[in-house]
């Protein structure tokens, strides 16, 4: 894996966001990386663009990523896997109490290989993921980037329509629990769901699949809702018999995450 002491290895590399944006352009992959990564050349004016590019070239050359023979093959291969992925999960980790903060992550697979790219405001990190399926890859990435948290102690699965969930999220503080109780939840579950409607950290997972160079994107997201008071709730959407979008809320578990991800991929097959 790439580390701060050894920033480029056969398993990954770590560079600045500006260097990452230039590298993508240098490899002629502009517009191919998942939107979640938001990697682009920030210099639109020609008078600034060339000095900026030269600075990034110099930095990447110092790192050994750009050489006299071209881009380091290991690095180019990782970036191309992300750019030409058959399937991609886009993950946004948002600590709601920290303004203007988001960790952007994309897990991509191509030819059976999984690669994860993540970026903060300043750092762009790409690594191989030792996994053979989506659940293993996703849990490994979440463990590193989100950390462990106890599953919320909900007594049972809870289902709400998307409209009901939005209405509860918009309810004034202190009133959502009462509304959930009116909906039929017991007070304990209502308190947990109330807290989860305004979590400390929310993680949103969406899916993309590329077939014949046409990209399909999921219209809904799997969510992890973290609160210090109650732990982690997993929420995932599905279409009910009434053709409305319903949300299921449950204590986080790998088995449920697997089912939620399968449903997310399944939503692309239905279109």
VOGU-3710 file (C-alpha; in Angstrom, 3 decimals, decimal comma):
1> xxxxxxxxxx> 0,000/0,000/0,000  1,062/3,579/-0,496  2,238/5,377/2,619  3,533/8,829/3,429  7,081/7,439/3,583  6,783/5,463/0,347  4,215/7,295/-1,702  4,396/5,169/-4,835  4,377/1,359/-4,826  3,039/-1,407/-7,053
11> xxxxxxxxxx> -0,110/-1,368/-4,884  -0,855/2,346/-4,907  0,252/5,948/-4,796  -0,494/9,184/-2,966  -0,185/12,595/-4,603  -1,785/16,025/-4,340  -5,182/16,720/-5,889  -3,585/19,078/-8,433  -1,055/16,406/-9,379  -3,913/13,931/-9,727
21> xxxxxxxxxx> -5,839/16,286/-12,000  -2,783/16,757/-14,213  -2,036/13,015/-14,261  -5,550/12,254/-15,491  -5,153/14,841/-18,251  -1,649/13,563/-19,089  -3,023/10,030/-19,534  -5,738/11,401/-21,843  -8,463/10,310/-19,424  -10,168/13,659/-18,852
31> xxxxxxxxxx> -13,871/13,167/-18,226  -13,477/9,424/-17,665  -13,045/9,294/-13,898  -16,128/9,074/-11,638  -17,700/12,457/-10,951  -17,500/11,838/-7,209  -13,728/12,405/-7,342  -14,154/15,881/-8,865  -10,686/15,865/-10,444  -10,218/18,590/-13,019
41> xxxxxxxxxx> -7,710/21,188/-14,155  -8,488/24,296/-12,074  -6,663/26,629/-14,460  -8,960/27,776/-17,251  -6,939/30,752/-18,462  -4,139/29,935/-20,958  -1,727/32,289/-19,201  -2,007/30,242/-15,995  -2,584/26,768/-17,422  0,900/26,103/-18,798
51> xxxxxxxxxx> 2,825/27,205/-15,667  0,432/25,082/-13,593  0,994/22,055/-15,834  4,762/22,497/-15,700  4,648/22,626/-11,904  2,671/19,367/-11,755  4,997/17,702/-14,280  7,993/18,666/-12,180  6,399/17,349/-8,992  5,334/14,052/-10,567
61> xxxxxxxxxx> 8,804/13,639/-12,060  10,354/14,169/-8,627  8,066/11,452/-7,279  9,169/9,066/-10,030  5,660/8,805/-11,450  6,599/10,556/-14,690  9,809/9,213/-16,212  11,748/9,537/-19,440  9,824/6,482/-20,660  6,420/7,901/-19,773
71> xxxxxxxxxx> 4,109/7,388/-16,829  5,098/4,676/-14,364  3,177/1,618/-15,672  1,850/0,618/-12,253  0,387/4,078/-11,721  -1,067/4,329/-15,218  -2,660/0,905/-14,823  -4,416/1,846/-11,588  -5,787/5,089/-13,011  -6,969/3,360/-16,192
81> xxxxxxxxxx> -8,785/0,727/-14,144  -10,773/3,519/-12,498  -11,328/5,417/-15,747  -12,473/2,375/-17,733  -14,174/0,476/-14,910  -16,999/-1,916/-15,679  -18,669/-1,096/-12,356  -18,074/1,644/-9,792  -19,406/2,483/-6,356  -19,264/6,199/-5,565
91> xxxxxxxxxx> -19,060/6,933/-1,835  -19,442/10,279/-0,126  -18,596/10,432/3,586  -19,919/13,647/5,103  -19,411/14,684/8,746  -22,392/16,996/9,066  -20,957/18,930/12,015  -17,837/19,896/10,015  -18,784/22,491/7,388  -17,453/22,071/3,841
101> xxxxxxxxxx> -15,920/18,674/4,617  -16,372/15,557/2,516  -14,310/12,459/1,807  -14,865/11,385/-1,799  -14,269/7,732/-2,650  -14,696/5,581/-5,752  -14,290/1,810/-5,754  -13,904/0,528/-9,304  -13,566/-2,925/-10,801  -12,301/-4,065/-14,179
111> xxxxxxxxxx> -11,289/-7,550/-15,276  -11,866/-8,806/-11,724  -9,498/-6,285/-10,107  -10,709/-3,781/-7,505  -9,121/-0,357/-7,100  -10,121/2,434/-4,723  -9,473/6,135/-5,260  -10,132/8,650/-2,516  -9,607/12,372/-2,236  -9,797/15,008/0,407
121> xxxxxxxxxx> -9,422/18,703/-0,280  -5,670/18,265/-0,803  -4,742/14,565/-1,181  -5,490/12,038/-3,935  -4,862/8,400/-2,960  -5,216/5,327/-5,187  -4,789/1,733/-3,994  -5,507/-1,809/-5,021  -8,140/-3,560/-2,915  -7,493/-7,257/-2,235
131> xxxxxxxxxx> -11,035/-8,447/-2,862  -12,968/-10,828/-5,088  -16,450/-9,345/-4,654  -18,221/-6,089/-3,910  -18,999/-6,814/-0,273  -15,365/-7,564/0,598  -14,130/-4,497/-1,275  -16,741/-2,184/0,230  -16,331/-3,328/3,828  -12,544/-3,028/3,544
141> xxxxxxxxxx> -12,776/0,526/2,201  -15,381/1,596/4,765  -13,315/0,135/7,609  -10,350/2,308/6,623  -12,196/5,499/5,751  -15,145/5,403/8,147  -14,027/3,197/11,012  -15,960/0,778/13,173  -19,134/1,692/15,038  -21,616/-0,468/16,914
151> xxxxxxxxxx> -24,836/-1,278/15,031  -27,765/0,796/16,254  -29,985/-1,302/18,576  -33,162/-1,169/16,509  -35,571/-3,904/17,581  -36,631/-4,715/14,025  -36,426/-3,584/10,414  -38,303/-0,328/9,880  -39,851/0,641/6,559  -41,002/4,094/5,507
161> xxxxxxxxxx> -41,914/5,528/2,149  -39,440/8,064/0,818  -42,110/10,733/1,291  -42,586/9,789/4,945  -38,834/9,768/5,552  -38,461/13,230/4,005  -41,343/14,565/6,079  -39,783/13,245/9,281  -36,378/14,702/8,373  -38,032/18,112/7,986
171> xxxxxxxxxx> -39,851/17,897/11,314  -38,857/20,411/13,977  -36,391/19,129/16,622  -38,162/17,311/19,414  -41,240/16,450/17,344  -39,951/13,735/15,004  -39,969/11,070/17,720  -43,666/11,726/18,391  -44,446/11,531/14,688  -42,618/8,199/14,400
181> xxxxxxxxxx> -44,534/6,850/17,387  -47,753/7,913/15,674  -46,490/5,977/12,649  -46,449/2,835/14,805  -42,864/2,645/16,097  -42,136/1,951/19,731  -40,486/4,866/21,592  -37,016/3,230/21,621  -36,923/2,687/17,852  -38,492/6,098/17,257
191> xxxxxxxxxx> -35,725/7,803/19,238  -33,028/5,976/17,245  -34,605/6,807/13,899  -35,121/10,407/14,960  -31,413/10,745/15,778  -30,478/8,994/12,523  -32,506/11,480/10,495  -29,913/14,079/11,520  -26,758/11,945/11,899  -23,283/13,006/12,953
201> xxxxxxxxxx> -21,849/11,353/9,832  -23,726/10,257/6,731  -22,229/7,969/4,096  -23,959/7,754/0,721  -23,220/4,968/-1,760  -24,371/5,083/-5,372  -23,612/2,717/-8,252  -22,510/3,070/-11,869  -22,217/0,432/-14,558  -20,677/0,921/-17,996
211> xxxxxxxxxx> -21,946/-1,235/-20,855  -20,750/-0,612/-24,424  -19,374/2,748/-23,257  -22,815/3,786/-21,972  -22,894/4,567/-18,238  -25,940/3,790/-16,115  -26,219/5,443/-12,711  -28,426/4,461/-9,810  -31,133/6,980/-8,985  -31,085/6,073/-5,298
221> xxxxxxxxxx> -28,399/5,525/-2,665  -27,544/3,170/0,160  -26,854/5,202/3,307  -24,966/4,632/6,539  -26,248/6,925/9,285  -23,881/7,298/12,245  -24,754/8,857/15,590  -22,632/8,881/18,722  -25,694/8,179/20,836  -26,967/5,064/19,039
231> xxxxxxxxxx> -24,414/3,772/16,547  -24,796/2,914/12,866  -28,039/2,507/10,942  -28,085/1,105/7,409  -30,768/2,478/5,101  -31,509/1,267/1,600  -34,242/1,933/-0,962  -36,502/-0,409/-2,863  -39,676/-0,134/-4,919  -42,767/-1,402/-3,102
241> xxxxxxxxxx> -45,823/-3,112/-4,558  -47,434/0,336/-4,635  -44,617/1,414/-7,021  -43,448/3,972/-4,482  -39,870/4,164/-3,249  -39,598/2,735/0,256  -36,657/2,974/2,653  -35,683/0,180/4,993  -33,751/1,053/8,164  -31,841/-1,632/10,056
251> xxxxxxxxxx> -28,885/-2,163/12,387  -25,724/-2,230/10,293  -24,385/-5,676/9,421  -22,303/-7,053/6,570  -25,139/-9,365/5,558  -27,573/-6,464/5,270  -24,994/-4,327/3,462  -24,549/-7,157/0,965  -28,293/-7,252/0,342  -28,477/-3,466/0,034
261> xxxxxxxxxx> -25,635/-3,376/-2,511  -27,219/-6,192/-4,512  -30,468/-4,227/-4,604  -28,557/-1,146/-5,736  -26,956/-3,056/-8,605  -30,313/-4,644/-9,365  -31,862/-1,220/-9,854  -29,536/-0,731/-12,832  -30,706/-3,987/-14,407  -34,350/-2,921/-14,194
271> x> -33,798/0,087/-16,441
//
